[in-house]
Amino acid sequence: MCGIIAGVNGSFMAHALIDGLRKLEYRGYDSAGIAVLGERIKVRRAVGPVDQLELLLRDRPADGSIGIAHTRWATHGKPSEINAHPHVHDGIAVVQNGIIENHQELRRELIAAGHSFLSETDTEVIPHLIVEELARSSDLVSAIRRAAARMRGRYSIAVLDKRDRDTIVTLHMGSSLVIGRGNNGAWVASDDVALTDRVTDIASIEEGDIAILKRSEIKILDKKGTVVDREWAPVEESQSTTASTEWPDHTRREIDEQPTAVATTLRNLANLDIPECLVNADRIQIVACGSSYYAGMLARRWFEELAHIRVDLEIASELSTRPMLDTDKTAAILISQSGETADTIAALDLLEANSVPTVAIVNVARSQLARRADYFWPTSAGREIGVAATKTFVSQFTAIAQLALRVARLKGEVSISRAVELQAELCRLPSSIRNIFGCEAQARDIASRIKTSESCLFLGRGADYASAAEGALKLKELSYIHAEAYPAGELKHGPIAVIADGLPVIACASRGPTLEKTLSNLAEVKARGAYTVLITERGELECDAADDVIRVPQASPFIAPILHVVAMQFLAYHTSSQLGLDVDKPRNLAKSVTVE
Ligand code: F6R
């Protein structure tokens, strides 16, 4: 949520910053801006994607030897040029990722002290605070530290001072920052993807760290002000963030990459030690947000039915709203694609404070969650650029299934033959997913029927409800059609009132004890005029209740729900593209949600 890049390289800063912003655009894309320092600070800001900023720079060039840049996901104040970062006051320019929670109080104090503000943002208080602190001592680093002591929230900033043409100072207060060094100078960014083409080595800095970047030197001070070294690693081969011409967009490519994502995840987990805390646990607390939460819903079945461990599931932002009772013999699993989701990190803080051992299932190894949790159980989907989770979701499912199965085996709760059977099914998952690609044309046809609907319902029972929920989330994110998932049995307790002629209702129904009940529920909505779609496995099943049936490969009830999700990804994708929307960057969203 918001992307920062800043660097000190001696020349042609603007071009490098624009290039970095493009790679960070998935974090927010409602406006963008840069501040570069040559003879003086030049600021350029534009509403809309980075392309707009680049156009502006063609009309009004600006360059310098150092610079800071930002791509925004609005929190305080609508997307506008005036609210776009950087914010400048008296020669101090700042970009920020995160939220300054007490910004209103600070704004009032500063106004009382004679300051005036131009924007509605929380960020604008920062350069004002730094300038006020600089009046007490002219040392920028101490002024930033003192300004930070007055601010509350999780954030990170990069600061440029017009009096120093060789220094950028950056502060990490809970929103990730990576620093990079190489022949092209010193750099900092919210995510290493923005730096990999520019530097040779990368390090993540820790919460509370200040990094002082000069062209030929980077100094890191920890929260006590002690000079520290953080672990530097050579940059990994950069993964392209521009869509290949073979696919119309990143999302479509990432849907196609799912078989590989699953296979790589399985391979990378093969020799990893099982977190002991799970084997010893009487209860597992799963915590996540959005799609990752729905992956957690799928995980519940695996842990409860195979490992016989009770699972409680909580949306990360809700964890702190209830007392944490009975944490004895509890272990927590936190699921996150980015590993940077502020709500999930806040949940980690809480779990740590309650001495609950934590396992992070995360796709980004360098992320805070992966580094901070007691155990890291990686998904290996590769970088996901499309804002909506696709290949990372199936990889989360794969990692969870693998973890549950191995915990169940270690505890002796599942027979060898059953475990071998399920493992074989997991290993066949890449080919089963590839097989679903055959249903794309059908999903496209169904998309053409639902694309003009105002609303859409998704139904399922048990794990099928989890996949229905993910299907509904994909449709609403990508097409902006209001979509809700209900446990199929719950429909008659109220939601059935919304059924009207032509309302699309999509039911996920795996073979198993709940199949017939779900089909009855589908018949009930069809009888009231709904347009009904059934997603189920191939086989003999005839279903009068469905106007259309999407059939995925035969699978056990443990695996089938993830196959249903892939079919619904196609449905959402084609609905969005037929509506002419930006599939990769849906409105109002961002890939990495770093505010609570
Ligand atoms: C949905 C989606 C979001 C994320 C959620 C959590 O397509 O991408 O719902 O799943 O914001 O993000 P992570 O998994 O990075 O913690």
Boltz pocket constraint, residues with backbone or C-beta under 6 A from the ligand:
constraints:
  - pocket:
      binder: B
      contacts: [[A, 289], [A, 290], [A, 291], [A, 292], [A, 293], [A, 335], [A, 336], [A, 337], [A, 338], [A, 339], [A, 340], [A, 341], [A, 344], [A, 387], [A, 388], [A, 389], [A, 390], [A, 473], [A, 477], [A, 590], [A, 591], [A, 592], [A, 593]]
      max_distance: 6.0
